[in-house]
Amino acid sequence: MKTYTATITRKKTKFSVIMPIHNEERYLYYSLPSIYKLKPDEVILIFDRCTDNSLKVARKIAKHFKYLDKTKFIELNEPSPKWKFRVAYLRRYGFKLAKNNIILNTDADTILDPKIREYIKYICKDKIALISFGRKTYPITFQDFITRIVSTINPKMGFTGIYAFSKKAWIETENQEAVKKIVRAEDTHLRISISKKYRVAFIKTNSIHLRPNESKNRHYIKGYTYWTVKKNPIWKAFLHSIIYLRPQLLTGYIHARIKIKQ
């Protein structure tokens, strides 16, 4: 993976932003303005069975930034029985709706760094089809602190749920039936699929994740997908569990390997 330095460009790159939303009215006041400040050509908000005022809040913010005409408010209430991971279904529903080839994926509890706008132009250049953007957590967690140290030592290493990619490359490389079967890490599945044919990059930014989750269940699932999606060797799972203090990750990894062998 390769790192880049942001430069000022006069020509605007058209891109779409996709963001699933499930009862996020509290965080939309932070995340949605950061999207509009990037000045995307299109914003697609996927409201997943919301029971709060997320839709009302989103419309209010879009109106304030004069983005109502460029924002699609999609409400999805029907079940998705063919998909094991609901979020994977929601994101890809939005990806298919996007009118632009370049798509930026983000979450409702994340504040985007304005500099992301300057890096998006690198998509589709030099065979780069995906760029992931680093983020920090607030409040800071031990795991995030370690991640910052690792990324300082190796700035090319990393992947987060904030990423821009080529829609054409995604359609060409990701197996749509395979992604329906995964239970987590659908974003990693997309990155791995694209990386088999195109270049991917990681860029450190000051984006902020407002809802870090370091629960044991989260670690277990992460370990499970460490094998089912990433196919990482056991030494990597062991090393990760030790460095990041995530013992349940190793448990999930071992359970995944045992289950698949049976």
C-alpha positions in Angstrom: 0.0 0.0 0.0 1.1 3.5 -0.7 0.8 6.8 1.2 0.1 10.2 -0.3 0.4 13.9 0.5 -2.7 16.0 0.0 -2.5 18.8 -2.5 -4.9 21.5 -3.5 -6.8 20.8 -6.7 -9.1 23.0 -8.6 -10.9 20.3 -10.5 -13.6 18.7 -8.3 -13.9 14.9 -8.3 -17.5 13.8 -8.2 -18.3 11.1 -5.6 -21.2 9.7 -3.7 -21.3 9.1 0.1 -23.1 6.1 1.5 -24.1 6.0 5.2 -26.4 3.4 6.9 -28.4 4.8 9.9 -30.1 3.0 12.7 -31.5 5.2 15.5 -28.6 7.6 15.3 -30.2 11.0 15.9 -27.7 11.8 18.7 -24.7 11.3 16.4 -26.1 12.8 13.2 -25.5 16.3 14.5 -21.7 15.5 14.3 -21.3 13.0 11.4 -23.7 14.5 8.8 -22.2 18.0 8.8 -18.8 16.5 8.3 -20.1 14.8 5.2 -21.6 17.9 3.7 -18.4 19.9 4.3 -16.7 17.5 1.9 -19.0 18.8 -0.8 -19.9 15.4 -2.4 -22.0 15.2 -5.6 -24.5 12.9 -3.9 -25.3 11.6 -0.4 -27.3 8.4 0.1 -28.6 7.9 3.7 -30.0 4.4 4.4 -32.4 4.4 7.3 -32.6 0.9 8.7 -35.9 0.4 10.7 -35.4 3.6 12.7 -37.7 4.2 15.6 -36.3 7.6 16.7 -36.0 11.0 14.9 -33.0 10.1 12.8 -34.9 10.9 9.5 -36.2 14.2 10.8 -32.8 15.2 12.1 -31.1 14.2 8.8 -33.6 16.3 6.8 -33.0 19.3 9.1 -29.3 19.1 8.7 -29.4 18.6 4.9 -31.7 21.6 4.6 -29.3 23.7 6.7 -26.4 22.9 4.4 -28.6 23.3 1.3 -28.1 19.7 0.4 -31.7 18.4 0.2 -31.6 18.1 -3.6 -28.4 16.1 -3.5 -29.4 13.8 -0.6 -31.4 10.6 -1.0 -33.3 9.5 2.1 -33.9 5.8 1.8 -36.0 3.9 4.4 -35.5 0.1 4.5 -37.9 -1.8 6.8 -38.1 -5.1 5.0 -36.0 -8.1 6.4 -32.9 -9.4 4.5 -33.1 -13.2 5.2 -30.5 -14.1 2.6 -27.9 -11.9 4.4 -26.2 -13.0 7.6 -25.0 -9.5 8.3 -27.6 -6.8 8.0 -25.0 -4.0 7.6 -23.5 -5.7 4.6 -26.9 -5.7 2.9 -27.5 -2.0 3.7 -24.2 -0.8 2.4 -24.4 -2.7 -0.8 -27.9 -1.5 -1.3 -26.6 2.0 -1.2 -23.5 1.2 -3.4 -25.8 0.0 -6.2 -27.9 3.2 -6.0 -24.8 5.5 -6.3 -24.7 7.4 -9.5 -20.9 8.1 -9.4 -18.1 5.6 -9.8 -16.3 6.8 -6.8 -18.0 6.0 -3.5 -17.1 7.1 0.0 -18.4 4.8 2.8 -18.7 6.0 6.3 -20.7 5.5 9.6 -23.2 7.6 11.4 -21.0 7.8 14.5 -18.0 9.2 12.7 -16.8 12.7 12.1 -14.9 12.9 8.8 -11.6 14.8 8.4 -12.0 17.5 5.7 -8.7 16.4 4.1 -10.4 13.3 2.8 -11.8 15.4 0.0 -8.2 16.0 -1.3 -7.4 12.3 -1.3 -10.4 11.0 -3.2 -9.0 12.2 -6.5 -6.4 9.4 -6.3 -9.1 6.7 -6.9 -8.8 5.2 -10.4 -5.2 6.6 -10.8 -2.2 4.2 -11.0 -4.6 1.3 -10.6 -5.7 2.4 -7.2 -9.3 1.3 -6.6 -9.6 1.7 -2.8 -8.3 4.1 -0.2 -9.0 3.6 3.5 -8.7 6.5 5.9 -7.4 6.2 9.4 -9.5 7.4 12.4 -9.1 8.1 16.1 -11.5 7.2 18.8 -13.2 9.5 21.3 -12.9 8.7 24.1 -9.6 7.2 23.4 -9.2 3.4 24.2 -6.1 1.4 24.9 -6.5 -0.4 21.7 -6.7 2.9 19.7 -3.5 4.1 21.5 -1.7 0.9 20.4 -3.1 1.4 16.8 -1.7 4.9 16.7 1.8 3.6 17.7 1.7 0.8 15.1 0.5 3.2 12.4 3.4 5.6 13.3 5.9 2.8 12.9 4.3 1.5 9.7 2.1 4.3 8.2 1.1 2.0 5.3 -0.6 -0.4 7.6 -4.3 -0.2 8.5 -7.9 -0.4 7.4 -11.0 1.2 8.8 -14.7 1.5 8.0 -14.0 4.8 6.3 -13.0 4.1 2.7 -13.4 5.4 -0.8 -13.5 3.0 -3.7 -14.3 2.5 -7.4 -17.8 1.1 -7.9 -16.7 -0.5 -11.1 -13.8 -2.3 -9.4 -16.2 -3.5 -6.6 -18.8 -4.9 -9.0 -16.0 -6.6 -11.0 -14.2 -8.2 -8.0 -16.6 -9.0 -5.1 -18.5 -12.2 -5.0 -22.0 -11.1 -4.1 -23.1 -14.5 -2.9 -20.0 -15.0 -0.7 -20.6 -11.6 1.1 -24.1 -12.7 2.0 -22.6 -15.5 4.2 -20.2 -13.5 6.3 -21.2 -12.5 9.9 -19.0 -9.5 10.2 -16.1 -7.6 8.6 -18.0 -7.0 5.3 -15.8 -4.0 4.7 -12.7 -6.1 4.9 -14.3 -8.6 2.5 -14.7 -5.8 0.0 -11.1 -4.6 0.5 -9.7 -8.1 0.0 -11.8 -8.6 -3.1 -10.6 -5.4 -4.7 -7.0 -5.9 -3.7 -6.7 -9.1 -5.6 -6.8 -7.2 -8.9 -6.2 -3.5 -8.0 -4.0 -1.5 -5.7 -5.3 -0.3 -2.3 -4.0 2.4 0.0 -4.2 3.6 3.6 -4.0 7.2 4.6 -3.9 8.5 8.2 -6.5 11.2 8.9 -7.9 12.9 11.9 -11.4 11.5 11.5 -13.0 10.6 14.8 -15.0 7.6 15.8 -17.4 8.6 18.6 -18.6 5.2 19.7 -15.6 2.8 20.2 -16.7 -0.7 21.1 -14.2 -2.9 22.9 -16.6 -5.5 24.4 -15.6 -9.1 24.7 -18.3 -10.1 22.2 -16.9 -7.6 19.7 -13.5 -9.1 20.2 -14.8 -12.6 19.7 -16.6 -11.7 16.5 -13.4 -10.0 15.3 -11.5 -13.1 15.9 -14.1 -15.2 14.1 -13.8 -13.1 11.0 -10.0 -13.0 11.4 -10.2 -16.5 10.0 -13.5 -16.7 8.0 -12.9 -13.5 6.1 -9.2 -12.7 6.3 -7.8 -16.2 6.5 -5.0 -15.0 8.7 -2.6 -17.6 10.2 -2.9 -18.4 13.9 0.3 -16.6 14.8 -1.2 -13.3 13.7 -4.3 -13.9 15.7 -2.2 -14.8 18.8 0.0 -11.7 18.3 -3.0 -9.4 17.9 -4.7 -10.8 20.9 -1.6 -10.1 23.1 -0.6 -6.7 21.7 -4.2 -5.3 21.8 -5.3 -7.1 25.0 -8.1 -8.9 23.2 -8.0 -12.5 24.5 -11.5 -13.2 23.2 -10.2 -12.5 19.7 -8.0 -15.6 19.8 -11.0 -17.6 21.2 -13.2 -16.5 18.3 -10.4 -17.3 15.8 -9.9 -20.9 17.2 -13.7 -21.5 17.3 -14.0 -20.4 13.6 -11.2 -22.8 12.5 -12.7 -25.7 14.5 -16.2 -25.1 13.1 -15.1 -24.9 9.5 -13.1 -28.2 9.8 -16.1 -30.1 11.2 
